[in-house]
């Protein structure tokens, strides 16, 4: 076995193409292609640009009632192609500068376990499954209260200039640092204070994310025996899969996942039968509080049970369902070609008085849609997990930038499913109980008074809509998941199965979202526990014992702390007299976007340290935009005098009312509810302050380090020295002629040579 | 006739591609890759069984959990 340090770097240029070898005995490991752009290429991209422009004009300027959903798909896809081809390429050439003759962490540390060079197309699927969850499905649905246009623009433009840039650049700096995590990189590049603030920030942000995601599930399943039954069944199905893989047929993952999906479909179908029986309705109709406790107990159990039993099989199911359902929805939208019912821009965009979430378009639209446009959470996947599987540095554009474009597309599809719904129905589902009064008739009266376009709705029509999807009521099913499920059933029943399958598709969609969220809750609780025990161990003393992950008492105590943290916020949300989603969702968005601010700060500092000040605007512009949005939102949440927006104004209003001896005030109908509002607004207001302060510390630390770097002082970069690569793989999705030729040369080698065996399709 | 076998071959090719993709994404062929790696880096040494390989993988996940995004 030759050692990987052997060999000299040689270059051989044929025409516009340079072949780089690190060992004269082996075929080239890298191709540098300087071919000029062909005329055909120019024509193709000219047509894409023109088509995209037409689609954007149709969406933005056609004020008829009949904007077809297909225009959204075309506008999105054309913009993505242009962004990927030109902007991502610019970032690649000016900042990332990938070197395919240098080995990636996956190649250097290959161990067949967590470090494995993986085919780019497989890694793309893997990365996508890890970054896309319920977030891009829920945010756009809630943001629909402002009309479809602002959401569409932010999802597409935000992804191209902010979200994709963050994911791509975080991936690129982590790859050059052995796949280090964001927290570790923050400590290395920003120094101790900035690093600690970043790590604490990540932990606190994670807790609020878990709480809000759990709240979305609770809101979707409460009082819905069908939904509760099918989700409950996922636990025995996952356990069965776990036993199958451990004892019956280890390693047959696709096989067991397929069995799992069939069982899952059976669970959704039989949920309809169970919900109709007296015992089924009796057992599985659960209140929000009971469901919250179920999820809390489940989260705690899942985080301490062995991985193979619940977490791993659930993750397989979730990946399978995610990829499958998203393809299904895309086909459904293209075949059904639904028409928009929502206005381009609603009156709530400027007034800021919408019932779904309070506040005006700037900054709250950009907070509500986080995942799908710019999601800080992705930086935790782009650093850490994905670099350990990457074959070649030049593939990062496809994985990092391309993966996020795909998530943005998922968000566009979610937006379409909400925009095609009758707008009166949309608000009946999404306004909190305090406004709708929870019955079909009071909800109809409420939404008819909102001044929406289109004919008013009757209570009977709302009830009929609920019955069409097999539910007793859909009034105030907030949180986005039921709305998305309703929209998905509208689209999918037209293409697959007709009217008779509408209820099936609704519950299929609910199950699919709840499945993702519960997977995130499992995995997130474990990761947060890990961060917590790591952080506590750093304090020293007896806590040092926590560093040993097999110390069960320590692991369990940290699990209890993490679950108690998100569980109490969840309970606070479900019992909130003001309606949990509209008060907590902004906090979720702010948390996610502040994480993005931390990631973009780290990236910008690295770019400046590398002497690329001229190109620092590429991560710098999204950073400044993101900070402006989140700081404005945090400022309004903390200081706004409008009680609907400002947590503290609301807090003092309610506590003054209590001091004045009142037992009912505003949305609080009795003394207990009054106390609940006072307590909740206090916690929410405090969290807003904590988030904003932590991010300010990270940002200031970043600016100080950057200034030092510009003056030529300060600590050097922590990048690793490159190791010569001894494998080859194409860069883009479709290999070029030169790449195909070199791949053939590698395949002709005897099998004993070091290359990513088993990752190629043949 | 020629076109029928051509279509059949095309379908076969797509099926193989799809099952390779699913196997690589979900993990069916990870053990085979591990065995190949061991043969390359430690020729002649014993390799653990598939059952033990997956125990090792799950133990690794337990020690170093990976996050899933929202």
Contacts between the chains, C-beta under 8 A, distances in Angstrom:
chain1	res1	chain2	res2	distance
A	1	B	40	7.1
A	1	B	41	6.5
A	1	B	43	7.7
A	110	B	37	6.4
A	111	B	37	7.6
A	112	B	30	7.4
A	112	B	33	6.1
A	112	B	34	3.4
A	112	B	37	4.7
A	112	B	38	7.2
A	113	B	34	7.5
A	113	B	56	6.8
A	113	B	57	5.9
A	113	B	60	5.4
A	114	B	60	6.0
A	114	B	64	7.1
A	116	B	30	7.4
A	116	B	33	6.8
A	118	B	24	7.1
A	119	B	24	6.2
A	121	B	21	7.0
A	122	B	21	6.6
A	122	B	24	4.3
A	122	B	25	5.3
A	125	B	21	7.4
A	125	B	25	4.8
A	126	B	25	6.2
A	129	B	25	7.9
A	130	B	66	7.5
A	130	B	67	7.8
A	130	B	68	6.0
A	130	B	69	6.2
A	131	B	69	4.6
A	132	B	69	6.9
A	133	B	68	6.2
A	133	B	69	5.2
A	133	B	70	4.9
A	134	B	70	6.2
A	135	B	69	6.9
A	135	B	70	3.7
A	209	B	70	5.6
A	213	B	70	5.9
A	245	B	54	6.8
A	246	B	51	7.9
A	246	B	54	7.3
A	246	B	55	7.8
A	250	B	31	7.9
A	250	B	50	5.0
A	250	B	51	4.6
A	250	B	53	7.6
A	250	B	54	4.7
A	251	B	27	7.2
A	251	B	28	6.2
A	251	B	30	7.4
A	251	B	31	5.0
A	251	B	50	5.0
A	251	B	53	7.5
A	251	B	54	6.1
A	252	B	28	6.3
A	253	B	23	7.9
A	253	B	26	4.0
A	253	B	27	4.5
A	253	B	28	5.2
A	254	B	19	7.4
A	254	B	22	4.6
A	254	B	23	5.8
A	254	B	26	4.8
A	254	B	28	5.2
A	255	B	28	7.6
A	257	B	26	6.0
A	306	B	58	7.1
A	306	B	62	7.1
A	307	B	58	4.7
A	307	B	59	7.9
A	307	B	61	4.8
A	307	B	62	4.9
A	307	B	65	8.0
A	308	B	54	7.6
A	308	B	55	7.8
A	308	B	58	4.4
A	311	B	61	7.5
A	312	B	58	6.2
A	312	B	61	6.8
A	315	B	68	7.4
A	316	B	26	6.1
A	318	B	68	7.9
A	319	B	25	7.2
A	319	B	26	7.0
A	320	B	26	7.5
A	371	B	69	7.3
A	371	B	70	5.7
A	375	B	69	6.9
A	375	B	70	7.3
A	377	B	67	7.8
A	377	B	69	4.7
A	377	B	70	5.6
A	378	B	69	6.0
A	380	B	67	5.2
A	380	B	69	7.5
A	381	B	67	6.7
A	381	B	69	5.9
A	384	B	66	7.4
A	385	B	66	5.1
A	385	B	67	7.7
A	516	B	68	7.9
A	519	B	68	5.6
A	520	B	68	4.7
A	520	B	69	7.1
A	520	B	70	6.1
A	523	B	65	6.3
A	523	B	66	6.7
A	523	B	67	5.7
A	523	B	68	4.4
A	524	B	67	6.2
A	524	B	68	6.9
A	526	B	65	3.9
A	527	B	65	5.1
A	527	B	66	7.4
A	527	B	67	4.4
A	530	B	64	7.7
A	530	B	65	5.8
A	549	B	62	7.5
A	549	B	63	5.1
A	592	B	70	7.1
A	751	B	36	7.9
A	752	B	40	6.3
A	754	B	40	6.4
A	757	B	33	5.9
A	757	B	36	4.3
A	757	B	37	7.2
A	757	B	40	7.6
A	758	B	24	7.7
A	758	B	29	5.3
A	758	B	32	5.6
A	758	B	33	4.0
A	758	B	36	6.2
A	759	B	24	6.5
A	759	B	33	7.2
A	761	B	16	7.5
A	761	B	17	5.6
A	761	B	20	4.5
A	761	B	21	7.3
